[in-house]
Amino acid sequence: MDNRYSFVGGKEGIWQVTDVRSIAGSSLDLVERVNVVNDAVAELPLDSSWVLQSFTSNVRYAMRDEVTALRAVQPVLNRSEAISAVLIPIKKTVAWWEMAQDERRAIFEEQSHHTAVGLDYLPEVARRLMHCRDLGEPFDFLTWFEFAPEHTKAFDELLVRMRASKEWEYVEREVEVRLIRDDIS
């Protein structure tokens, strides 16, 4: 299955780490590079500090019209000009997971306007959401963003808007890993 992704923090990979910071809760170890592997990585590779396992899945909170709107403008990843990336692992609180899905949807969309805010930054900022909670990982979600360096300000604005939303009151742990792509691997 090609829906599994592993993010390996260490000394290998085309993504050079420029910053690792904790937004909420404990951080990840600072590493030189992140290797994105389209597969499960069973063991921590030599010279690596961490591996975050994830998988892509069906859209869980979006309605049909929202999915259609996103797909109409969502660019593919690995665009040649998109040499900036940010990996954001997030863990939600127990209170979030104790709510029914319709209650989470109401906070996610009706109060926080998650999809509408994201649409404001497409197609400049491409993204992929991956799930980890079902794998027993330390985070519930990994979000991978790619953009050209000239869109960094727009990306930072997106983060400010998301973090100011009602949804972010339920974030227990969040780490921001900033990266730049190069040809060293």
BELMO-V694337 format. One record per helix or strand of 2 or more residues. SS is the DSSP state (H for helix, E for strand). FROM is the first residue (numbers start at 1). LEN is the number of residues. Records with the same first field share a line. If there is no record, write none. Layout:
SS = FROM-LEN  FROM-LEN
This chain:
E = 4-7  15-10  33-5  48-8  84-9  126-6  141-7  171-11
H = 64-10  94-5  101-11  114-6  133-3  149-15  166-5
